[in-house]
Every structure is written in C-alpha cells, then in structure tokens.
C-alpha cells in the first residue's frame, strides 16, 4: 500500500481550564478540551487528587457517572464530555484536579492534564484605609495603614499614589477564628515623602491570587501654607501617630 495513503490520527491538544481561585459557595466550571481528530471518544474522567468523582462514557446509558466524594456537589445536568460543574464549593475542594481523556479502540490513546483550584473564604467589604491626617504639604511624610477584609488564604495588599505602584508596604497578618474556620486580616503600613505639590490620590488594593479583590482610594488636598494656624503643632518625634479613617 502506498504510504501516502496513510493518515495517522490520534488524540491531541488536551487542555484543562480550572478557576485559579473561587469564593466559597460559588459555582465552579471545570473544562477539559481536546481534539480527537477522527478517533472516537472512549471516556473522560475527572479526579480530585487521586479520587475519581465524575466520568463521561458516550457508549453507556446514562452517559455520566458520579462517584461519592465528600463535599463535592456535581451538577450532572450541566456536566458532560468537556466540562464538569461543581455547585456550592467548599474549602475542602481546594486542591489539584485532573482530567483524563481516552480515545476508543483500537488505540485507547490516553492523555492526562492537571491544574490547581483554590477555594477562598473571605468576608465581604473593601479595605479600610487610614491616614495620619487629611491634608499634606510638600516635603511632609505621609503615613498610612490599610487593612484587608479577613480571608483565607490571606490577601495581598498593594499601594498606589497618583496611580504609581509603591509596592506592598510593611505587612503583618492577624489571625482570627470564625465559625467557618480561621481567617487572616492583612495589615500594611507605608511612609511616603511628599515631593510633588497638588492633590494626592492614595489607593490601597487588596487581592487574592490576582482574581478576587477590591480597593479603596481617597483624594487628599494639598495643605497650603497659611499666615496663622488655629491648629496646635503635632510632635511626630515620639513615634505616636493618630490615624484618620478616610474610606
């Protein structure tokens, strides 16, 4: 037979798409795409860790099977050959997921792909932003604190002044025990030398895996010199600072 008449076809381009991070209680859609070329599909199996929890077999009726696994709630009506839908995800579902795709006879060619999904417990709300005072003059030092809503895993905090990123500041994480488990509040503080005149836009951004997040920002007026001040001078030399909540 002429070799030019042969055409090799096989399973290829298997790709998994899993949410990097998802809030506790939300719905997670896990997708597994593949190209069978001219082969038939034998099975698609889904695993969390080493435990299989969902299988799709086109030659069987019903096509889908769900295997008992604690806290996994599979929406069978929305799951099929290229996706599985999980309702009301819990923190226990945090972990590694695998999709195993097998072509039918005679090759039974199989490929496995994997990805991590993180289930995040977080309180609603925006970061709380505190500044030492509501106005600043050229040459002064701006001091500020920012606290993220409690979460697990802990949130990251990033500072911006006039839309320029300053970094994470000095970070501490404070644990707190809730009925749903341990959460962590991230607290960041910065000191910034005011070297430009005019208004200052201060922004604190809280995020988890760059997927779940919120931000708080304030606009500060310039404290222009006055001939006389009705305010008593503040002594910052002792290191004691009173912060004003401005969000």
N, C-alpha and C positions, 0 to 999 in steps of 0.2 A: 504494500500500500504506500502511496506517495505521502512522504512525511508532511508535505504542505497541506494535506487534507486533515491533519490532526489539529485539534484546538483544545488546549488544556484549560479547564475551568475549575475554579475552586473557591472556597470561602475566603474572603479577604476584607480588609478595611473595617475590622471590628472596632467600634468606638463606644466608650461609655461616657455618659453625661449625668453627673450627680451634683446636687446643690453642695457647694463648699460649706455653707453654713445656713441653717434654717432655724427659725424660732420654734421653741417647744409649743406643741399644739397645732402647728400648721400642717398643711398637706405637702408631702414631698413627691415629686415626679422623678423617677429614675429611668433614664433612657439608655437603650443599647442598640446602636445602629450597626449594620453590616451589609456586605454585598455578597450574595450567593452566586452571582453570575448565572450559570444555567443549572446549578445544583438545586436540589430540594432541601427544605429545612427539616431537620430531624427533631431537635429540641433547643429550647432556650431555658437556661436555669439561672436563678438568682440566689446568691448566698450573702449572708452577713457573717463575716468571719469565716468559719468553716461549716456553718449550718445553712443548709438549703431551706428557703422559705417560699419560693414560688417557682413553678415550672409551666412552660408552654409546650405542648406537643400537638402539632396540627393533625396527626393521624388518629388521635384519641378523641373520644367524646365523654365528657366535655374537654375542650382543648386545654383548660387551665387546671392546675392543682396548687393548693395552698397547704404548706406544711406548718404545723403549730410551732410558734416561736414566741416566747413571752414578749408582750408589749407591741408586737408587730400587727398592725391592722391593715391588711391588703384590701383595697377596693377592686374586687375581681371584675366588676362591670367596666372599669376604666383601664384594666391591665390586659396585656396581650403580647404579641410576638416581639414588639420593640419597646415596650415600656412596662413598668410596674408602678402603681400609685399607692402610697402609704398615707393613711389618714391619721390625724391626731398624734404626730410623732412625739416621742418621749425622750428624755435624756439617755435612756438605756439604748436607744438606737444610734447613738454616736459611735462611729467606727468605720471599718473597711467593708466595702461592698464589691462583689464580683459578679460579672455576667459571663456565662459560659454558653457559647453558641456552637452547635454541632450540625454539620450537613448530613444528609441521609446517605444510605447505601449507594454505591459501594465504598465510598471513601471514608465516610464518618469523620471527615476532617473537623477538628475542634480547635477553637481559639478562646482564650480567657483574657478578659480585661478587668481592671480593678480601679477603684477610686475611693477616697475618704469623704464621709459626710459628718459634719459637726452639728450637733443639736445644741442650741444656745438657750439658756434660761436667762431672761433679762426682765427688769422692771421697766414699765413704760415711762416716758419722760425724756426731757432734754438735759444736757449737762448743766450744772449750776456754776455760774461764773461769778467770782468775787474779785473786786478790785479795791485797792487801798483808798482811792478817792476818785471822784467822778471827772476831774479835770487835771491835766498835766501841762507843764511848761517845758520849753526847750531846755535840755540839759538835765532834767529830772530823771529819776529812776522809777519806772512803772513796775509795780509788784502786783501779781495776780495769782489766784488759785482757781482751779477748775475741778469739779467732782463729777464723775460719770454716774449714771444710774447703776444700781447693783446688778451684777450679771455673773454668769459662769459659762465659759471662761471669762476672765477679767477683760474689760475693754482697754483699748489703746487710746491715748489722748495725744492730739497734735494741735499746736498753737499756730495762729496766723496773726500778723499785724499788717494792716493795709494790704491784705491778700498775699503777703510774703510769708512762706512757711518758716517757722522758727525751730521746729523740732518738737520733742516730747516733754521738755522741761524735766524737773526733778519729780520722780514718780514714787509714790507709795501705794500699796494695796491693802485695804482694810477688809478683813473677812467679817461676815455676818451670817448667822444661822437663821434660816427661814423655814416654815413648814415644808416647803418643797425641796429643802436642802441648802447647802452652803452657797452663798453668793459673795462677790467681792466688789467693793467700790474702789475705783481707781481715782487717786487724787494727785494732781500735778500742780506744781508752782513754777513761776518764771519771774525773773527780773530782767527788765529791758531798759536800756538807756535811750531816752527820747532825744533823737538827734535831728529831727525834722520838725518844722513848725506846721501848725494846722491841726485838723482833726485826726484822730486815730481810730481806726476800726480794729477792734480786738475780737478775735474769734477762737473759740475752743471747740474742737471736733472730736467726738467720741465714736470709735468704730470697733467692730469685732470681725476679724478676717476680711476687712475692707468690703463687707457685704451688708452687715446690719449696723446702722449708726444714726447719729443725729448731731446737731451742732447748735451752739448759742453764740450770738455775736452782739456787741454793743458798739456804739459810736461815741467817742469821747471828745468833748470840745477842748480847745486849747485854753489853758489858764493864762490869760494875758496879764501883764504887769498892771498894777493899779497904784495910784498915788498913796492910798491908805488902805489898810486891810482891817476888816472888822473881825477877822479870824485870828485866834491865837496861833502862834507858830507851833509846828509839830516837831518834836525831837525824835528823830529816827535812829539816833546813835545807840540807843539801848537795845534795838532789835525787836521791840514790841510794836506790832502793826495791827491796826483795826481795819478789817476788810468790809467793804460795802457790797451787798448782793445787787447785781445790776442786770439780772435777767428776769 
